[in-house]
Amino acid sequence: HGRDRFCRPCFVIRLERLIPMASNKERIVRCVIFTLEYALRYVMVPGRVENWVVLVDFANILSAVSPLQTGSLASAAAALGTALEKVYCGRMSWLKILNMPSFIGRAVNSVIPAEKKEKISFPTDIAAELAPHFEPNQLEQKYGGTAPDLEPHETYPFRFFPNCRGLEEE
């Protein structure tokens, strides 16, 4: 959804929306790879925009996931991480994990490779953390922007908005 001030596309992953696919890790991996391949073909600009930024949103995850599903979610996350590292190595500029329940923070932090930790952050004030990276029209309202919050059926086809760098029109 939108682009940061360096024109990099911003992928928003709302984990609660992946719950229906939790039992099928292959389906999750295919969905994410489709999205990233779409970005490589239609969103990137070779020589100018070759990376993306990612927001992973844990909002409502505890009410959407039963304890019985945590194993399949962890397995899906591991498979996804492996696929992304092998196929799209070096494409992620940074990743911000939002609305993460504090009691799973240690578990999540323990699976992040040491060489990737500088690219990953866990902001508590989401709007303040994202404001320097985005023009307001590039972010949904729930993340401190002015773009409308999107329902699941409104997310595809992907939307990109003009003036991601905040330049004055002439």
Backbone as JSON Lines, residues from 0, in Angstrom:
{"i":0,"aa":"H","n":[0.85,-1.18,0.0],"ca":[0.0,0.0,0.0],"c":[0.89,1.24,0.0]}
{"i":1,"aa":"G","n":[0.91,1.97,-1.07],"ca":[1.69,3.2,-1.14],"c":[3.18,2.97,-1.29]}
{"i":2,"aa":"R","n":[3.92,4.08,-1.21],"ca":[5.38,4.05,-1.32],"c":[5.97,4.94,-0.24]}
{"i":3,"aa":"D","n":[7.22,4.65,0.13],"ca":[7.89,5.53,1.08],"c":[8.49,6.72,0.34]}
{"i":4,"aa":"R","n":[9.18,7.58,1.04],"ca":[9.72,8.8,0.41],"c":[10.84,8.53,-0.59]}
{"i":5,"aa":"F","n":[11.36,7.3,-0.62],"ca":[12.36,6.92,-1.61],"c":[11.7,6.15,-2.77]}
{"i":6,"aa":"C","n":[10.38,6.2,-2.84],"ca":[9.57,5.56,-3.88],"c":[9.54,4.03,-3.8]}
{"i":7,"aa":"R","n":[10.01,3.47,-2.69],"ca":[9.97,2.02,-2.52],"c":[8.55,1.6,-2.15]}
{"i":8,"aa":"P","n":[8.03,0.54,-2.76],"ca":[6.69,0.09,-2.41],"c":[6.64,-0.42,-0.97]}
{"i":9,"aa":"C","n":[5.51,-0.18,-0.32],"ca":[5.31,-0.62,1.06],"c":[4.32,-1.78,1.06]}
{"i":10,"aa":"F","n":[4.78,-2.93,1.54],"ca":[3.92,-4.09,1.67],"c":[3.41,-4.14,3.11]}
{"i":11,"aa":"V","n":[2.11,-4.2,3.26],"ca":[1.49,-4.32,4.58],"c":[0.97,-5.74,4.7]}
{"i":12,"aa":"I","n":[1.49,-6.46,5.69],"ca":[1.05,-7.83,5.93],"c":[0.25,-7.83,7.23]}
{"i":13,"aa":"R","n":[-1.04,-8.0,7.11],"ca":[-1.91,-8.07,8.29],"c":[-2.12,-9.54,8.62]}
{"i":14,"aa":"L","n":[-1.48,-9.97,9.68],"ca":[-1.5,-11.39,10.0],"c":[-2.89,-11.95,10.23]}
{"i":15,"aa":"E","n":[-3.79,-11.15,10.77],"ca":[-5.15,-11.66,11.0],"c":[-5.82,-12.07,9.69]}
{"i":16,"aa":"R","n":[-5.41,-11.46,8.58],"ca":[-6.0,-11.81,7.29],"c":[-5.4,-13.07,6.69]}
{"i":17,"aa":"L","n":[-4.3,-13.53,7.25],"ca":[-3.69,-14.77,6.77],"c":[-4.2,-16.0,7.53]}
{"i":18,"aa":"I","n":[-4.96,-15.79,8.59],"ca":[-5.43,-16.89,9.43],"c":[-6.19,-17.95,8.62]}
{"i":19,"aa":"P","n":[-7.08,-17.59,7.7],"ca":[-7.77,-18.64,6.94],"c":[-6.82,-19.55,6.15]}
{"i":20,"aa":"M","n":[-5.62,-19.07,5.86],"ca":[-4.65,-19.87,5.12],"c":[-3.64,-20.55,6.03]}
{"i":21,"aa":"A","n":[-3.76,-20.39,7.35],"ca":[-2.74,-20.85,8.29],"c":[-2.45,-22.34,8.19]}
{"i":22,"aa":"S","n":[-3.44,-23.13,7.89],"ca":[-3.22,-24.57,7.83],"c":[-2.53,-25.0,6.54]}
{"i":23,"aa":"N","n":[-2.41,-24.1,5.59],"ca":[-1.8,-24.44,4.3],"c":[-0.62,-23.5,4.04]}
{"i":24,"aa":"K","n":[0.55,-23.85,4.58],"ca":[1.71,-22.96,4.45],"c":[2.12,-22.76,3.0]}
{"i":25,"aa":"E","n":[1.89,-23.75,2.16],"ca":[2.22,-23.61,0.74],"c":[1.38,-22.5,0.1]}
{"i":26,"aa":"R","n":[0.13,-22.39,0.5],"ca":[-0.75,-21.34,-0.04],"c":[-0.27,-19.96,0.39]}
{"i":27,"aa":"I","n":[0.17,-19.82,1.63],"ca":[0.7,-18.54,2.11],"c":[1.94,-18.15,1.32]}
{"i":28,"aa":"V","n":[2.84,-19.1,1.14],"ca":[4.08,-18.83,0.39],"c":[3.74,-18.43,-1.04]}
{"i":29,"aa":"R","n":[2.81,-19.13,-1.69],"ca":[2.43,-18.79,-3.07],"c":[1.81,-17.4,-3.15]}
{"i":30,"aa":"C","n":[0.99,-17.04,-2.17],"ca":[0.35,-15.72,-2.14],"c":[1.4,-14.61,-2.02]}
{"i":31,"aa":"V","n":[2.35,-14.79,-1.12],"ca":[3.38,-13.78,-0.92],"c":[4.3,-13.7,-2.14]}
{"i":32,"aa":"I","n":[4.67,-14.83,-2.7],"ca":[5.53,-14.83,-3.88],"c":[4.83,-14.18,-5.07]}
{"i":33,"aa":"F","n":[3.52,-14.42,-5.24],"ca":[2.77,-13.74,-6.29],"c":[2.88,-12.22,-6.12]}
{"i":34,"aa":"T","n":[2.67,-11.75,-4.88],"ca":[2.7,-10.32,-4.61],"c":[4.08,-9.74,-4.91]}
{"i":35,"aa":"L","n":[5.12,-10.43,-4.51],"ca":[6.47,-9.92,-4.73],"c":[6.87,-9.98,-6.2]}
{"i":36,"aa":"E","n":[6.43,-11.01,-6.91],"ca":[6.69,-11.08,-8.35],"c":[5.95,-9.97,-9.09]}
{"i":37,"aa":"Y","n":[4.73,-9.69,-8.66],"ca":[3.98,-8.57,-9.22],"c":[4.77,-7.28,-9.02]}
{"i":38,"aa":"A","n":[5.3,-7.1,-7.82],"ca":[6.09,-5.89,-7.52],"c":[7.32,-5.81,-8.41]}
{"i":39,"aa":"L","n":[8.01,-6.91,-8.58],"ca":[9.22,-6.89,-9.42],"c":[8.88,-6.51,-10.86]}
{"i":40,"aa":"R","n":[7.76,-6.97,-11.35],"ca":[7.4,-6.71,-12.74],"c":[6.78,-5.34,-12.96]}
{"i":41,"aa":"Y","n":[5.9,-4.89,-12.05],"ca":[5.11,-3.7,-12.32],"c":[5.37,-2.52,-11.4]}
{"i":42,"aa":"V","n":[6.07,-2.71,-10.31],"ca":[6.21,-1.65,-9.31],"c":[7.64,-1.14,-9.2]}
{"i":43,"aa":"M","n":[8.6,-1.99,-9.43],"ca":[10.0,-1.57,-9.33],"c":[10.41,-0.81,-10.59]}
{"i":44,"aa":"V","n":[11.44,0.01,-10.44],"ca":[12.01,0.75,-11.56],"c":[13.5,0.42,-11.57]}
{"i":45,"aa":"P","n":[13.94,-0.46,-12.47],"ca":[15.34,-0.9,-12.46],"c":[16.31,0.29,-12.46]}
{"i":46,"aa":"G","n":[17.27,0.21,-11.57],"ca":[18.26,1.27,-11.43],"c":[17.83,2.41,-10.54]}
{"i":47,"aa":"R","n":[16.55,2.48,-10.17],"ca":[16.05,3.56,-9.32],"c":[15.33,3.03,-8.09]}
{"i":48,"aa":"V","n":[14.39,2.13,-8.28],"ca":[13.63,1.56,-7.16],"c":[13.77,0.04,-7.26]}
{"i":49,"aa":"E","n":[14.6,-0.53,-6.4],"ca":[14.87,-1.97,-6.45],"c":[14.65,-2.66,-5.12]}
{"i":50,"aa":"N","n":[14.14,-1.95,-4.13],"ca":[13.88,-2.52,-2.81],"c":[12.46,-2.21,-2.38]}
{"i":51,"aa":"W","n":[12.0,-2.89,-1.34],"ca":[10.7,-2.6,-0.77],"c":[10.82,-2.47,0.73]}
{"i":52,"aa":"V","n":[9.77,-1.94,1.34],"ca":[9.67,-1.85,2.79],"c":[8.44,-2.65,3.22]}
{"i":53,"aa":"V","n":[8.47,-3.14,4.46],"ca":[7.41,-4.04,4.91],"c":[6.9,-3.63,6.28]}
{"i":54,"aa":"L","n":[5.57,-3.64,6.43],"ca":[4.93,-3.48,7.72],"c":[4.2,-4.78,8.02]}
{"i":55,"aa":"V","n":[4.53,-5.41,9.14],"ca":[3.84,-6.62,9.58],"c":[2.98,-6.23,10.77]}
{"i":56,"aa":"D","n":[1.68,-6.36,10.61],"ca":[0.73,-5.9,11.62],"c":[0.13,-7.09,12.37]}
{"i":57,"aa":"F","n":[0.37,-7.12,13.69],"ca":[-0.15,-8.18,14.56],"c":[-1.51,-7.82,15.14]}
{"i":58,"aa":"A","n":[-2.12,-6.7,14.76],"ca":[-3.38,-6.26,15.34],"c":[-4.43,-7.38,15.25]}
{"i":59,"aa":"N","n":[-5.16,-7.57,16.34],"ca":[-6.25,-8.54,16.45],"c":[-5.81,-9.99,16.29]}
{"i":60,"aa":"I","n":[-4.55,-10.25,16.31],"ca":[-4.08,-11.62,16.08],"c":[-4.49,-12.56,17.22]}
{"i":61,"aa":"L","n":[-4.47,-12.05,18.45],"ca":[-4.81,-12.92,19.58],"c":[-6.28,-13.32,19.58]}
{"i":62,"aa":"S","n":[-7.15,-12.46,19.08],"ca":[-8.56,-12.83,19.02],"c":[-8.88,-13.69,17.81]}
{"i":63,"aa":"A","n":[-7.99,-13.72,16.83],"ca":[-8.25,-14.46,15.6],"c":[-7.59,-15.84,15.57]}
{"i":64,"aa":"V","n":[-6.64,-16.07,16.48],"ca":[-5.87,-17.31,16.45],"c":[-6.16,-18.12,17.71]}
{"i":65,"aa":"S","n":[-6.44,-19.37,17.52],"ca":[-6.58,-20.25,18.68],"c":[-5.2,-20.82,19.01]}
{"i":66,"aa":"P","n":[-4.98,-21.22,20.25],"ca":[-3.68,-21.82,20.61],"c":[-3.34,-23.02,19.74]}
{"i":67,"aa":"L","n":[-4.34,-23.71,19.22],"ca":[-4.08,-24.86,18.37],"c":[-3.48,-24.48,17.02]}
{"i":68,"aa":"Q","n":[-3.67,-23.23,16.6],"ca":[-3.16,-22.78,15.3],"c":[-1.74,-22.23,15.37]}
{"i":69,"aa":"T","n":[-1.21,-21.99,16.55],"ca":[0.1,-21.35,16.64],"c":[1.19,-22.2,15.99]}
{"i":70,"aa":"G","n":[1.1,-23.52,16.09],"ca":[2.1,-24.38,15.46],"c":[2.09,-24.25,13.95]}
{"i":71,"aa":"S","n":[0.91,-24.25,13.36],"ca":[0.83,-24.14,11.9],"c":[1.25,-22.74,11.44]}
{"i":72,"aa":"L","n":[0.95,-21.71,12.24],"ca":[1.4,-20.36,11.9],"c":[2.91,-20.24,11.96]}
{"i":73,"aa":"A","n":[3.51,-20.83,12.98],"ca":[4.97,-20.8,13.11],"c":[5.62,-21.55,11.95]}
{"i":74,"aa":"S","n":[5.04,-22.67,11.57],"ca":[5.56,-23.44,10.44],"c":[5.44,-22.65,9.14]}
{"i":75,"aa":"A","n":[4.3,-21.98,8.95],"ca":[4.11,-21.16,7.75],"c":[5.09,-20.0,7.73]}
{"i":76,"aa":"A","n":[5.3,-19.35,8.88],"ca":[6.24,-18.23,8.95],"c":[7.66,-18.68,8.62]}
{"i":77,"aa":"A","n":[8.05,-19.85,9.13],"ca":[9.39,-20.37,8.84],"c":[9.55,-20.67,7.36]}
{"i":78,"aa":"A","n":[8.55,-21.3,6.75],"ca":[8.61,-21.6,5.32],"c":[8.66,-20.33,4.5]}
{"i":79,"aa":"L","n":[7.89,-19.34,4.89],"ca":[7.88,-18.06,4.19],"c":[9.24,-17.37,4.31]}
{"i":80,"aa":"G","n":[9.79,-17.35,5.5],"ca":[11.11,-16.74,5.7],"c":[12.19,-17.39,4.86]}
{"i":81,"aa":"T","n":[12.16,-18.7,4.78],"ca":[13.14,-19.43,3.98],"c":[12.98,-19.08,2.49]}
{"i":82,"aa":"A","n":[11.75,-19.06,2.01],"ca":[11.51,-18.74,0.6],"c":[11.97,-17.32,0.28]}
{"i":83,"aa":"L","n":[11.64,-16.38,1.15],"ca":[12.01,-14.99,0.9],"c":[13.53,-14.8,0.91]}
{"i":84,"aa":"E","n":[14.19,-15.46,1.83],"ca":[15.64,-15.31,1.93],"c":[16.34,-15.9,0.69]}
{"i":85,"aa":"K","n":[15.83,-17.0,0.18],"ca":[16.46,-17.65,-0.97],"c":[16.15,-16.93,-2.28]}
{"i":86,"aa":"V","n":[14.92,-16.47,-2.45],"ca":[14.5,-15.93,-3.74],"c":[14.69,-14.42,-3.82]}
{"i":87,"aa":"Y","n":[14.47,-13.7,-2.72],"ca":[14.46,-12.23,-2.75],"c":[15.52,-11.63,-1.83]}
{"i":88,"aa":"C","n":[16.64,-12.28,-1.72],"ca":[17.71,-11.8,-0.85],"c":[18.14,-10.38,-1.23]}
{"i":89,"aa":"G","n":[18.19,-9.49,-0.25],"ca":[18.64,-8.13,-0.48],"c":[17.58,-7.16,-0.96]}
{"i":90,"aa":"R","n":[16.35,-7.6,-1.15],"ca":[15.3,-6.71,-1.64],"c":[14.63,-5.88,-0.55]}
{"i":91,"aa":"M","n":[14.62,-6.39,0.69],"ca":[13.93,-5.68,1.77],"c":[14.83,-4.6,2.35]}
{"i":92,"aa":"S","n":[14.35,-3.37,2.32],"ca":[15.1,-2.26,2.89],"c":[14.97,-2.24,4.4]}
{"i":93,"aa":"W","n":[13.74,-2.32,4.89],"ca":[13.49,-2.44,6.32],"c":[12.13,-3.07,6.57]}
{"i":94,"aa":"L","n":[11.93,-3.52,7.8],"ca":[10.68,-4.15,8.21],"c":[10.32,-3.64,9.59]}
{"i":95,"aa":"K","n":[9.06,-3.27,9.77],"ca":[8.58,-2.81,11.07],"c":[7.45,-3.73,11.5]}
{"i":96,"aa":"I","n":[7.58,-4.27,12.7],"ca":[6.58,-5.17,13.26],"c":[5.69,-4.35,14.19]}
{"i":97,"aa":"L","n":[4.41,-4.26,13.84],"ca":[3.47,-3.38,14.53],"c":[2.47,-4.16,15.37]}
{"i":98,"aa":"N","n":[2.05,-3.55,16.47],"ca":[0.99,-4.09,17.33],"c":[1.27,-5.5,17.82]}
{"i":99,"aa":"M","n":[2.53,-5.82,18.04],"ca":[2.88,-7.16,18.49],"c":[2.65,-7.29,19.99]}
{"i":100,"aa":"P","n":[1.93,-8.32,20.4],"ca":[1.76,-8.54,21.84],"c":[3.13,-8.74,22.51]}
{"i":101,"aa":"S","n":[3.31,-8.11,23.65],"ca":[4.64,-8.11,24.29],"c":[5.13,-9.5,24.66]}
{"i":102,"aa":"F","n":[4.22,-10.41,25.02],"ca":[4.68,-11.72,25.47],"c":[5.24,-12.59,24.34]}
{"i":103,"aa":"I","n":[4.97,-12.26,23.07],"ca":[5.57,-13.04,21.99],"c":[6.76,-12.32,21.37]}
{"i":104,"aa":"G","n":[7.05,-11.13,21.87],"ca":[8.18,-10.37,21.33],"c":[9.51,-11.09,21.44]}
{"i":105,"aa":"R","n":[9.74,-11.72,22.57],"ca":[11.01,-12.44,22.77],"c":[11.13,-13.6,21.8]}
{"i":106,"aa":"A","n":[10.04,-14.32,21.58],"ca":[10.07,-15.45,20.65],"c":[10.34,-14.98,19.22]}
{"i":107,"aa":"V","n":[9.67,-13.91,18.83],"ca":[9.87,-13.37,17.48],"c":[11.3,-12.86,17.32]}
{"i":108,"aa":"N","n":[11.78,-12.13,18.31],"ca":[13.14,-11.57,18.25],"c":[14.19,-12.68,18.19]}
{"i":109,"aa":"S","n":[13.93,-13.82,18.81],"ca":[14.92,-14.9,18.84],"c":[15.09,-15.58,17.49]}
{"i":110,"aa":"V","n":[14.09,-15.5,16.6],"ca":[14.21,-16.16,15.3],"c":[14.73,-15.23,14.2]}
{"i":111,"aa":"I","n":[14.96,-13.97,14.54],"ca":[15.5,-13.02,13.55],"c":[17.02,-13.21,13.49]}
{"i":112,"aa":"P","n":[17.55,-13.49,12.31],"ca":[19.0,-13.66,12.19],"c":[19.75,-12.39,12.61]}
{"i":113,"aa":"A","n":[20.9,-12.55,13.22],"ca":[21.68,-11.42,13.74],"c":[21.98,-10.39,12.65]}
{"i":114,"aa":"E","n":[22.28,-10.84,11.44],"ca":[22.62,-9.9,10.37],"c":[21.42,-9.12,9.85]}
{"i":115,"aa":"K","n":[20.2,-9.5,10.22],"ca":[18.99,-8.8,9.79],"c":[18.41,-7.88,10.87]}
{"i":116,"aa":"K","n":[18.89,-7.98,12.09],"ca":[18.3,-7.23,13.2],"c":[18.33,-5.72,13.01]}
{"i":117,"aa":"E","n":[19.33,-5.18,12.31],"ca":[19.38,-3.73,12.12],"c":[18.3,-3.23,11.16]}
{"i":118,"aa":"K","n":[17.71,-4.13,10.37],"ca":[16.65,-3.74,9.44],"c":[15.26,-3.85,10.04]}
{"i":119,"aa":"I","n":[15.16,-4.44,11.23],"ca":[13.86,-4.74,11.82],"c":[13.67,-3.94,13.1]}
{"i":120,"aa":"S","n":[12.47,-3.35,13.24],"ca":[12.17,-2.61,14.47],"c":[10.76,-2.93,14.93]}
{"i":121,"aa":"F","n":[10.5,-2.61,16.19],"ca":[9.22,-2.89,16.84],"c":[8.68,-1.59,17.43]}
{"i":122,"aa":"P","n":[8.16,-0.69,16.6],"ca":[7.72,0.62,17.11],"c":[6.5,0.52,18.03]}
{"i":123,"aa":"T","n":[6.51,1.37,19.05],"ca":[5.34,1.43,19.94],"c":[4.42,2.57,19.52]}
{"i":124,"aa":"D","n":[4.98,3.69,19.07],"ca":[4.18,4.79,18.54],"c":[4.26,4.71,17.01]}
{"i":125,"aa":"I","n":[3.31,4.02,16.43],"ca":[3.36,3.7,15.0],"c":[3.37,4.94,14.13]}
{"i":126,"aa":"A","n":[2.46,5.88,14.39],"ca":[2.37,7.08,13.56],"c":[3.66,7.88,13.61]}
{"i":127,"aa":"A","n":[4.24,8.05,14.8],"ca":[5.49,8.81,14.93],"c":[6.65,8.1,14.25]}
{"i":128,"aa":"E","n":[6.68,6.8,14.31],"ca":[7.77,6.03,13.7],"c":[7.7,6.04,12.18]}
{"i":129,"aa":"L","n":[6.48,6.02,11.63],"ca":[6.33,5.95,10.18],"c":[6.32,7.32,9.5]}
{"i":130,"aa":"A","n":[5.98,8.37,10.24],"ca":[5.86,9.71,9.65],"c":[7.11,10.17,8.89]}
{"i":131,"aa":"P","n":[8.33,9.95,9.39],"ca":[9.5,10.39,8.62],"c":[9.72,9.62,7.31]}
{"i":132,"aa":"H","n":[9.12,8.45,7.21],"ca":[9.34,7.59,6.04],"c":[8.31,7.77,4.94]}
{"i":133,"aa":"F","n":[7.12,8.31,5.26],"ca":[6.02,8.35,4.31],"c":[5.36,9.71,4.26]}
{"i":134,"aa":"E","n":[4.87,10.08,3.1],"ca":[3.93,11.18,2.98],"c":[2.6,10.67,3.52]}
{"i":135,"aa":"P","n":[1.8,11.53,4.15],"ca":[0.54,11.06,4.75],"c":[-0.41,10.35,3.78]}
{"i":136,"aa":"N","n":[-0.46,10.77,2.52],"ca":[-1.38,10.14,1.58],"c":[-0.96,8.74,1.17]}
{"i":137,"aa":"Q","n":[0.22,8.31,1.57],"ca":[0.74,6.99,1.21],"c":[0.42,5.91,2.23]}
{"i":138,"aa":"L","n":[-0.07,6.31,3.41],"ca":[-0.36,5.36,4.49],"c":[-1.82,5.37,4.86]}
{"i":139,"aa":"E","n":[-2.33,4.22,5.27],"ca":[-3.69,4.14,5.76],"c":[-3.81,4.89,7.08]}
{"i":140,"aa":"Q","n":[-5.01,5.3,7.41],"ca":[-5.26,6.07,8.63],"c":[-4.82,5.31,9.88]}
{"i":141,"aa":"K","n":[-4.99,4.0,9.91],"ca":[-4.62,3.22,11.09],"c":[-3.11,3.26,11.38]}
{"i":142,"aa":"Y","n":[-2.32,3.67,10.39],"ca":[-0.87,3.78,10.57],"c":[-0.41,5.24,10.62]}
{"i":143,"aa":"G","n":[-1.34,6.16,10.77],"ca":[-1.0,7.57,10.9],"c":[-1.07,8.36,9.61]}
{"i":144,"aa":"G","n":[-1.56,7.77,8.55],"ca":[-1.67,8.47,7.27],"c":[-3.06,9.01,7.04]}
{"i":145,"aa":"T","n":[-3.3,9.44,5.8],"ca":[-4.6,9.99,5.45],"c":[-5.36,9.13,4.44]}
{"i":146,"aa":"A","n":[-4.72,8.09,3.92],"ca":[-5.41,7.19,2.98],"c":[-6.44,6.37,3.76]}
{"i":147,"aa":"P","n":[-7.55,6.03,3.13],"ca":[-8.57,5.25,3.86],"c":[-8.05,3.86,4.21]}
{"i":148,"aa":"D","n":[-8.52,3.35,5.36],"ca":[-8.2,1.98,5.75],"c":[-8.91,1.04,4.77]}
{"i":149,"aa":"L","n":[-8.19,0.04,4.3],"ca":[-8.74,-0.86,3.28],"c":[-9.29,-2.14,3.88]}
{"i":150,"aa":"E","n":[-10.43,-2.53,3.39],"ca":[-11.02,-3.83,3.74],"c":[-10.32,-4.89,2.89]}
{"i":151,"aa":"P","n":[-10.4,-6.15,3.29],"ca":[-9.7,-7.21,2.53],"c":[-10.03,-7.22,1.03]}
{"i":152,"aa":"H","n":[-11.27,-6.99,0.67],"ca":[-11.64,-7.03,-0.76],"c":[-11.16,-5.8,-1.52]}
{"i":153,"aa":"E","n":[-10.64,-4.8,-0.85],"ca":[-10.17,-3.57,-1.51],"c":[-8.66,-3.54,-1.74]}
{"i":154,"aa":"T","n":[-7.96,-4.57,-1.34],"ca":[-6.5,-4.53,-1.4],"c":[-5.91,-4.94,-2.74]}
{"i":155,"aa":"Y","n":[-6.67,-5.62,-3.57],"ca":[-6.17,-6.01,-4.88],"c":[-7.23,-5.65,-5.91]}
{"i":156,"aa":"P","n":[-6.89,-5.02,-7.0],"ca":[-5.54,-4.7,-7.44],"c":[-4.87,-3.68,-6.52]}
{"i":157,"aa":"F","n":[-3.56,-3.77,-6.47],"ca":[-2.78,-2.93,-5.57],"c":[-2.92,-1.47,-5.93]}
{"i":158,"aa":"R","n":[-2.85,-0.62,-4.92],"ca":[-3.04,0.82,-5.12],"c":[-1.75,1.56,-4.81]}
{"i":159,"aa":"F","n":[-1.44,2.49,-5.68],"ca":[-0.31,3.38,-5.44],"c":[-0.78,4.79,-5.71]}
{"i":160,"aa":"F","n":[-0.36,5.71,-4.9],"ca":[-0.86,7.07,-4.94],"c":[0.22,8.02,-5.43]}
{"i":161,"aa":"P","n":[-0.16,9.12,-6.07],"ca":[0.84,10.07,-6.58],"c":[1.56,10.81,-5.46]}
{"i":162,"aa":"N","n":[2.7,11.39,-5.82],"ca":[3.46,12.28,-4.94],"c":[3.98,11.6,-3.68]}
{"i":163,"aa":"C","n":[4.63,10.48,-3.82],"ca":[5.16,9.78,-2.66],"c":[6.36,10.49,-2.05]}
{"i":164,"aa":"R","n":[6.99,11.36,-2.8],"ca":[8.16,12.07,-2.28],"c":[7.8,13.42,-1.67]}
{"i":165,"aa":"G","n":[6.56,13.87,-1.8],"ca":[6.14,15.13,-1.21],"c":[6.66,16.36,-1.94]}
{"i":166,"aa":"L","n":[6.92,16.21,-3.22],"ca":[7.43,17.33,-3.99],"c":[6.3,18.27,-4.37]}
{"i":167,"aa":"E","n":[6.6,19.53,-4.39],"ca":[5.62,20.54,-4.81],"c":[5.37,20.41,-6.3]}
{"i":168,"aa":"E","n":[4.11,20.52,-6.69],"ca":[3.77,20.45,-8.11],"c":[4.07,21.79,-8.76]}
{"i":169,"aa":"E","n":[4.56,21.74,-9.97],"ca":[4.91,22.97,-10.69],"c":[3.9,23.28,-11.75]}
